[in-house]
Amino acid sequence: MTANDLTALALSLKLAGLVMALLLVLVTPLAWWLARSRSRVKPLVEAVVTLPLVLPPTVLGFYLLVWLGPAGGLGGLLERLGFHHLAFSFGGLVIGSLLYSLPFAVQPLHAAFSAIGARPLEVAATLRASPLDRFFSVTLPLARRGYLTAAVLSFAHTLGEFGVVLMIGGDIPGKTQVVSIAIYDHVEAMDYAAAHWLSGGMLVFSFVLLLVVYALNRRVPVGPA
């Protein structure tokens, strides 16, 4: 494994960890609303959230590249404000990974919140707990399995993504070259030995990660006792 491979691995872990943390915070209100709402727009929101599961990564990556580039909406605004656009940057990778890994965080949390039901919150309300207190003292502990699953799936999915990050970030060593792109570079160069090292490591790491999640989920109760 070369120094460039280690740099790509470190960048991938940094990206996956940051995206995981941001998603758990940002999608909690959305997942809670989806679990509790009966709004007519709920199917529309669910379709938008689930879209990355069926949309080709290059399609999402292309439109994000246009949007984040110097002529795009966000990229152009940043340029006018004196900042650099986000195409081919780590910030662009974060935005693209957030959108592409969105359903992997929302769906486990949605399921966990739905499984709790209304009764535990009603009981807490009779004890004069505020809505915020009910959420943090009742909902979050009961939804811990959902948070564990959401954290692992969003981390692993971000770590292994190729199409979106290639379209948005390109292949810049030390800046946007993540592990999946480094593997592709090795295969293109017919360096199968290096590709085996990285691919095998990713395979083992992903398997162990999922094995730990399934093992822990067997010990964590769902919903109220």
C-alpha positions, 0 to 999 in steps of 0.5 A: 500500500502506497503513501497515496493509498493511505492518504486516500484512505484517510480522506475517505474515513474523514469524509464518511465520519463527517457525513455520518455525524451531519446526517444524524443531526440534520435528518432527525427532524425530518425522520421524526416528521415523517414518522408523525405527520399525516400531511398530504405532501408526505408522499412527495417528501418520501419520494424525494428522500428515497430518490438517491436509492434509484437514481444513477449516481452519475446523474446526481453527480452531474447535476451537483457538479453543475450546481456547485460549479462556477456557473451554477446556483450555489457555486456562482453565488459563492464566486460573487461573494468572493469565495471559491466554488465547491466543484472539485473540492472536499466541501463538494464531496461532503454535499454530494455524499450528504444527498446520496447517503440521505435515505440510508440515515432517514429510513432507519430513523423513520422506522425507529420513531414509528415503532415507538408509538404514541403511548410512551410520549403520552405518558411522559406528557401526563408527567408534565414533560415538555415536547423537547424533554419528551423527545430527548428523554423518551424518544431518543433512548427508545430509538437507539437501534435506529440511530446505530443502524443509520450511523453505520449504513450512512458511514459505510455507504459514503465510504464506498461511493464512487460515481457521485464523488468522481463526478463532483470531486474528480481525481485529485490526490490528497484533496478529492481522491478517495479509496474507491477512486484509488482502486479504479486508478490501480485497475486502470494502471493494471496494478491488480496487486494494489487494487486487491489490497485496497478492495480486500481491506474495504470488503473485510472492513464493511463486513465487520462493520455490518456484523457488529451492527447486527450483533448489537441490534440483537441485544438492543430492544425496540420500542417501549418495554 
